[in-house]
Amino acid sequence: MNENYRHRRLLQLLLDKKALSTTEIVEQLNVSPATARRDINKLAQQGRLKKVRNGAESIQSSSIDYQDNLAINNIDEKQRIAQAASRLCQEGDSIILTCGSTMKMLGDHLCGRRLQIITNFIPLANKLIENNHEDLVIMGGQYNRNKAITLSLNQNESPYAANIMFTSGKGFTAEGLYKTDMIIANSEQRLSAKAGKYVVLLDSTKLGQQVGMLFTKLQDIDLLITDKNAKPEFIQSLRDKGLAVMLV
């Protein structure tokens, strides 16, 4: 595990736990006590955590420093969903990430790992660049400021293939995934055709909601990752139709 990835994992753990002892850091990151202390010292010097006796505490400017944190709904659920999604990615994989707050969180978990990340979501791309992710593909095209994505006028199939594509939306029913934004939907359409696995990340408040247009039919979705607040009967109805569902 390289230093950049260790640091991001440590900061992510502190977001969840608020405080960790050096012993807990050693166990969670599978590092030596000397490495744990060195990481704490370095991150404390950068102002990204607070060094305390025998450990570290989270501070306001920790790893996921999104400007819109206060505006993100269901942030704890989205954090768990992103963390679960990150475990699906294997070293050497090529991963497509679309746009949205959950994708930013997922990018935080993936940054520093030996993965190719493909995206047209500029805030995510900037975050990965700032944190020295080595293999990043930014989809070309005209920048759309309102959506913070790049859009290509070329309607041909995307030249990029990926092991997994992660996406989100505004609603999800037994019919499939719904999106409300045609601009974003259009930008994702070509990408999805070249993904080996199509995974939807949604918090439970969007389940059962038929909002906008049906973007991806249920039979074309490989996995839904959502939180444990989802209604059991709705989840069972999806599973009865053959959809794999992960509750976190």
C-alpha positions as CSV (number, residue, x, y, z in Angstrom):
1,M,0.0,0.0,0.0
2,N,1.6,3.2,-1.1
3,E,1.8,6.3,1.1
4,N,-0.8,8.3,-0.8
5,Y,-3.4,5.5,-0.5
6,R,-2.5,4.9,3.2
7,H,-3.1,8.6,4.0
8,R,-6.5,8.6,2.2
9,R,-7.6,5.4,3.9
10,L,-6.5,6.8,7.3
11,L,-8.4,10.0,6.7
12,Q,-11.5,8.1,5.6
13,L,-11.4,6.0,8.7
14,L,-11.2,9.1,10.8
15,L,-14.3,10.5,9.1
16,D,-16.2,7.3,10.2
17,K,-14.7,6.9,13.7
18,K,-13.7,10.5,14.6
19,A,-10.7,9.2,16.5
20,L,-8.3,6.2,16.3
21,S,-5.5,5.0,18.5
22,T,-2.2,4.1,16.9
23,T,-2.9,0.5,17.6
24,E,-6.2,0.7,15.7
25,I,-4.4,2.4,12.8
26,V,-1.8,-0.4,12.7
27,E,-4.6,-3.0,12.5
28,Q,-6.8,-1.2,10.0
29,L,-4.0,-0.3,7.6
30,N,-1.8,-3.4,8.2
31,V,1.3,-1.3,8.8
32,S,4.0,-1.1,11.4
33,P,3.7,1.2,14.5
34,A,6.6,3.3,13.1
35,T,4.7,3.7,9.8
36,A,1.5,4.6,11.6
37,R,3.3,7.3,13.7
38,R,5.0,8.7,10.6
39,D,1.7,9.0,8.7
40,I,0.1,10.7,11.7
41,N,2.9,13.2,12.0
42,K,2.9,14.0,8.2
43,L,-0.8,14.5,8.0
44,A,-0.9,16.5,11.2
45,Q,1.8,18.8,9.7
46,Q,-0.4,19.2,6.6
47,G,-3.4,20.1,8.8
48,R,-5.4,17.2,7.7
49,L,-5.8,15.5,11.1
50,K,-5.2,16.3,14.7
51,K,-2.4,14.4,16.4
52,V,-3.3,13.3,20.0
53,R,-1.6,11.1,22.6
54,N,-1.4,7.6,21.2
55,G,-3.4,8.3,18.1
56,A,-5.2,10.8,15.9
57,E,-8.5,12.7,15.7
58,S,-10.6,13.9,12.7
59,I,-10.7,17.6,11.9
60,Q,-12.9,19.7,9.7
61,S,-10.5,19.7,6.7
62,S,-10.0,15.9,6.5
63,S,-9.7,13.9,3.3
64,I,-13.1,14.4,1.8
65,D,-13.1,18.2,1.8
66,Y,-16.1,18.9,-0.4
67,Q,-17.3,22.5,-0.7
68,D,-20.9,21.3,-0.7
69,N,-20.6,18.8,2.2
70,L,-23.4,20.6,4.1
71,A,-25.7,20.4,1.1
72,I,-25.2,16.7,0.6
73,N,-28.2,14.7,1.7
74,N,-27.8,11.3,3.4
75,I,-24.0,11.8,3.5
76,D,-23.4,8.9,6.0
77,E,-25.3,6.5,3.8
78,K,-23.5,7.6,0.7
79,Q,-20.2,7.2,2.4
80,R,-21.0,3.6,3.2
81,I,-22.2,3.0,-0.3
82,A,-19.0,4.4,-1.8
83,Q,-16.9,2.3,0.6
84,A,-18.7,-0.8,-0.4
85,A,-18.4,0.0,-4.1
86,S,-14.6,0.5,-3.8
87,R,-14.3,-3.1,-2.6
88,L,-15.6,-4.3,-6.0
89,C,-12.5,-2.8,-7.8
90,Q,-9.5,-5.1,-8.3
91,E,-6.0,-3.8,-8.8
92,G,-5.4,-3.2,-12.5
93,D,-9.1,-2.6,-13.3
94,S,-10.4,0.2,-15.5
95,I,-13.3,2.0,-13.8
96,I,-15.8,4.5,-15.1
97,L,-17.2,7.0,-12.6
98,T,-20.0,9.3,-13.6
99,C,-21.0,12.5,-11.7
100,G,-22.4,13.3,-8.3
101,S,-21.5,13.4,-4.6
102,T,-21.4,9.6,-4.2
103,M,-18.9,9.4,-7.1
104,K,-16.7,12.0,-5.4
105,M,-16.7,9.8,-2.3
106,L,-16.0,6.7,-4.3
107,G,-13.1,8.5,-6.1
108,D,-11.7,9.3,-2.6
109,H,-11.6,5.6,-1.8
110,L,-10.0,4.7,-5.2
111,C,-7.4,7.4,-5.4
112,G,-3.9,6.1,-5.1
113,R,-4.8,2.5,-6.0
114,R,-3.5,0.8,-9.1
115,L,-6.6,1.5,-11.1
116,Q,-7.4,3.4,-14.3
117,I,-10.2,5.9,-13.6
118,I,-12.3,7.2,-16.5
119,T,-14.5,10.2,-16.0
120,N,-16.0,13.4,-17.5
121,F,-16.9,14.8,-14.1
122,I,-14.4,17.7,-13.6
123,P,-14.6,18.1,-9.8
124,L,-13.7,14.4,-9.4
125,A,-10.9,14.7,-12.0
126,N,-9.5,17.7,-10.2
127,K,-9.6,15.9,-6.9
128,L,-7.7,12.9,-8.3
129,I,-5.1,15.2,-10.0
130,E,-4.6,17.1,-6.7
131,N,-3.9,13.9,-4.9
132,N,-1.6,12.4,-7.5
133,H,-3.7,9.6,-8.9
134,E,-1.4,8.1,-11.5
135,D,-3.9,6.7,-14.1
136,L,-6.7,9.1,-15.0
137,V,-8.6,9.4,-18.3
138,I,-10.6,12.6,-18.6
139,M,-13.2,12.3,-21.3
140,G,-12.8,15.1,-23.9
141,G,-15.4,17.5,-25.2
142,Q,-16.8,20.9,-24.4
143,Y,-17.0,21.8,-20.7
144,N,-20.5,22.3,-19.4
145,R,-20.1,24.7,-16.4
146,N,-23.6,24.1,-14.9
147,K,-23.1,20.3,-14.8
148,A,-19.3,20.4,-14.3
149,I,-18.8,17.7,-17.0
150,T,-17.3,17.6,-20.5
151,L,-19.6,16.7,-23.4
152,S,-18.5,15.4,-26.7
153,L,-20.3,16.2,-29.9
154,N,-19.1,12.9,-31.3
155,Q,-22.0,10.5,-31.0
156,N,-20.0,7.4,-31.9
157,E,-19.3,4.7,-29.4
158,S,-16.8,5.5,-26.7
159,P,-13.3,4.4,-27.4
160,Y,-12.8,3.5,-23.8
161,A,-13.7,0.1,-22.2
162,A,-13.9,-0.6,-18.5
163,N,-14.3,-3.5,-16.1
164,I,-16.9,-1.6,-14.1
165,M,-19.1,1.5,-14.6
166,F,-20.5,3.2,-11.5
167,T,-23.5,5.5,-11.9
168,S,-26.3,7.0,-9.9
169,G,-29.6,8.7,-10.6
170,K,-32.8,10.3,-9.2
171,G,-35.0,7.2,-8.9
172,F,-35.2,3.5,-9.0
173,T,-38.1,1.1,-9.5
174,A,-38.7,-2.4,-10.6
175,E,-38.3,-1.1,-14.1
176,G,-34.8,0.2,-13.6
177,L,-32.8,3.4,-13.0
178,Y,-34.3,6.9,-13.7
179,K,-32.4,10.1,-14.5
180,T,-33.8,13.6,-14.8
181,D,-31.0,15.3,-16.6
182,M,-30.8,14.7,-20.4
183,I,-27.4,16.3,-20.7
184,I,-25.9,14.0,-18.1
185,A,-27.8,11.0,-19.4
186,N,-26.5,11.6,-22.9
187,S,-22.9,11.8,-21.8
188,E,-23.2,8.4,-20.0
189,Q,-25.0,6.5,-22.7
190,R,-22.0,5.9,-24.8
191,L,-19.8,5.0,-21.8
192,S,-22.2,2.3,-20.6
193,A,-22.0,0.3,-23.8
194,K,-18.3,-0.6,-23.1
195,A,-18.5,-1.5,-19.4
196,G,-18.2,-5.1,-18.4
197,K,-20.3,-4.5,-15.2
198,Y,-22.9,-1.9,-14.6
199,V,-23.3,-0.9,-10.9
200,V,-25.8,1.6,-9.5
201,L,-25.1,3.5,-6.3
202,L,-28.2,5.0,-4.7
203,D,-29.3,5.9,-1.2
204,S,-32.6,4.4,-0.1
205,T,-34.6,7.6,-0.3
206,K,-34.5,7.3,-4.1
207,L,-35.8,3.7,-4.2
208,G,-39.4,3.3,-5.4
209,Q,-39.2,6.8,-7.0
210,Q,-40.2,7.1,-10.6
211,V,-38.5,10.4,-11.4
212,G,-37.6,11.7,-14.9
213,M,-37.0,9.1,-17.6
214,L,-36.1,5.4,-17.5
215,F,-32.4,5.4,-18.3
216,T,-31.3,1.8,-17.7
217,K,-33.7,-1.1,-17.7
218,L,-33.4,-3.5,-14.7
219,Q,-32.1,-6.4,-16.8
220,D,-29.2,-4.3,-17.9
221,I,-28.1,-3.5,-14.3
222,D,-25.7,-6.0,-12.6
223,L,-25.8,-4.7,-9.1
224,L,-27.5,-2.1,-6.9
225,I,-25.7,-0.9,-3.8
226,T,-27.9,1.0,-1.3
227,D,-28.2,1.5,2.4
228,K,-29.9,-0.6,5.0
229,N,-32.8,1.8,5.4
230,A,-34.3,0.5,2.2
231,K,-37.7,-1.1,2.6
232,P,-37.3,-4.9,2.8
233,E,-40.3,-5.6,0.6
234,F,-39.0,-3.4,-2.2
235,I,-35.5,-5.0,-2.1
236,Q,-37.1,-8.4,-2.2
237,S,-39.1,-7.4,-5.2
238,L,-35.9,-6.4,-7.0
239,R,-34.2,-9.7,-6.0
240,D,-37.2,-11.7,-7.2
241,K,-36.6,-10.1,-10.6
242,G,-33.0,-11.3,-10.6
243,L,-31.2,-8.1,-9.6
244,A,-28.3,-8.4,-7.2
245,V,-28.6,-6.0,-4.3
246,M,-26.0,-5.1,-1.7
247,L,-27.2,-3.4,1.5
248,V,-24.6,-1.4,3.5
